[in-house]
Amino acid sequence: MCVLPGVMRAANVTYFTLQVSHGGHDKRAMVVGMEPGQPGEPSHLVAGRYLTRSHYEAIADIKTGFTIGDRIRIRDLRAKCPEDRDLQVVVDLLKALEQSRTFEIEQLSKLSFEYFNLSIDLIRYWRLNSHKYKKSKST
């Protein structure tokens, strides 16, 4: 275990951007995954309560316009257009990352802005989790 001077506690925090549907409109959202009761949890809430379960609950910033009890639908990009070429590139990227296969990176430059950002988020998420996995195996 690595100890850093001045650090008393640490916990995993994950960041992920996605599209959510609320009130008939899609919104881009930054989702922060954190462990309840650990560093990274919000220090105070304007309303509502802290998370008590590890799934199917969320804390939303007041600027989102969401209110307590709202049900938020996370958009499934595959349902939008299952034959979408951009989506297929993202799927191919994900398969290449997970299966350690090659991927032609210039394909990303041809993607729409939405799918390009999704691809970058996937790479970032994969890299972060891959690094944690390799690090935990070596200790």
C-alpha positions in Angstrom: 0.0 0.0 0.0 1.3 3.4 -0.9 1.0 6.1 1.7 1.2 9.8 0.8 2.1 12.4 3.4 -1.1 14.4 4.4 -3.5 11.9 2.8 -5.7 10.3 5.5 -8.3 8.5 3.3 -8.9 8.0 -0.4 -11.6 6.3 -2.5 -12.5 5.4 -6.1 -14.3 8.1 -8.1 -15.3 7.6 -11.7 -16.5 10.2 -14.2 -18.6 9.4 -17.2 -20.6 11.6 -19.6 -23.8 10.4 -21.2 -27.2 11.5 -22.6 -30.2 11.5 -20.3 -33.8 12.1 -21.3 -36.0 14.3 -19.0 -39.2 16.0 -19.8 -39.0 15.0 -23.4 -35.6 16.6 -23.9 -32.2 15.1 -24.1 -29.5 16.6 -21.8 -25.8 15.8 -21.6 -24.9 14.8 -18.1 -21.6 14.2 -16.2 -22.1 11.2 -14.0 -19.8 10.8 -11.0 -19.6 7.4 -9.6 -18.5 7.4 -6.0 -18.7 5.2 -2.9 -21.3 6.4 -0.4 -19.7 7.5 2.9 -16.2 7.7 1.3 -14.2 10.7 0.0 -15.7 12.0 -3.2 -19.2 12.1 -1.9 -20.8 15.6 -1.8 -20.1 17.4 1.4 -23.7 18.8 1.7 -27.0 18.6 -0.2 -29.5 21.4 -0.7 -32.3 18.9 -0.6 -33.0 15.1 -0.5 -30.7 12.5 1.1 -27.4 10.9 0.5 -27.2 7.7 -1.5 -28.0 4.5 0.4 -27.8 2.0 -2.5 -25.0 1.3 -5.0 -27.4 1.2 -8.0 -30.4 3.1 -9.4 -29.9 6.3 -7.3 -28.4 9.6 -8.2 -27.7 13.0 -6.7 -28.2 15.8 -9.2 -26.9 19.3 -9.3 -29.6 21.9 -8.8 -28.7 23.5 -12.2 -30.0 20.4 -14.0 -33.6 21.3 -13.2 -34.2 17.8 -11.9 -36.3 17.5 -8.8 -36.5 14.9 -6.0 -38.3 11.8 -7.2 -37.7 12.5 -11.0 -37.1 9.4 -13.1 -34.3 10.0 -15.5 -34.0 7.8 -18.6 -30.4 7.1 -19.7 -30.5 7.2 -23.5 -29.5 4.0 -25.3 -27.7 5.2 -28.4 -28.4 1.9 -30.1 -32.1 2.5 -30.0 -31.7 5.8 -31.8 -30.4 4.3 -35.0 -29.2 0.7 -35.0 -27.7 1.0 -38.4 -25.7 4.1 -37.7 -22.2 4.0 -39.1 -20.8 6.2 -36.3 -22.3 3.9 -33.7 -20.7 0.9 -35.4 -17.3 2.6 -35.2 -17.8 3.1 -31.4 -18.8 -0.5 -31.0 -15.7 -1.6 -33.0 -13.5 0.6 -30.8 -15.0 -0.9 -27.6 -14.4 -4.5 -28.9 -10.9 -3.6 -29.9 -10.1 -2.2 -26.4 -11.7 -5.2 -24.6 -10.2 -7.8 -26.8 -6.7 -6.2 -27.3 -7.3 -6.0 -31.1 -6.0 -3.3 -33.4 -8.2 -0.3 -34.3 -7.7 2.2 -37.0 -7.6 5.4 -35.0 -8.3 7.7 -38.0 -11.9 6.4 -38.0 -12.5 8.6 -35.0 -11.9 11.8 -37.0 -14.9 10.9 -39.2 -17.3 10.7 -36.3 -20.0 13.2 -35.4 -19.0 15.3 -32.4 -21.4 13.3 -30.1 -19.9 10.0 -31.0 -16.3 11.3 -31.0 -16.8 12.5 -27.4 -18.4 9.2 -26.5 -15.4 7.4 -28.0 -12.9 9.5 -26.0 -15.0 8.9 -22.8 -14.8 5.1 -23.5 -11.1 5.2 -24.0 -10.6 7.2 -20.8 -12.9 4.9 -18.9 -11.2 1.8 -20.3 -7.8 3.1 -19.5 -8.6 4.1 -16.0 -10.2 0.7 -15.2 -7.6 -1.3 -17.1 -4.8 0.5 -15.1 -6.6 -0.2 -11.8 -7.0 -3.9 -12.7 -3.4 -4.3 -13.7 -2.2 -2.5 -10.6 -4.4 -4.6 -8.3 -3.1 -7.8 -9.9 0.5 -6.8 -9.3 0.1 -6.1 -5.6 
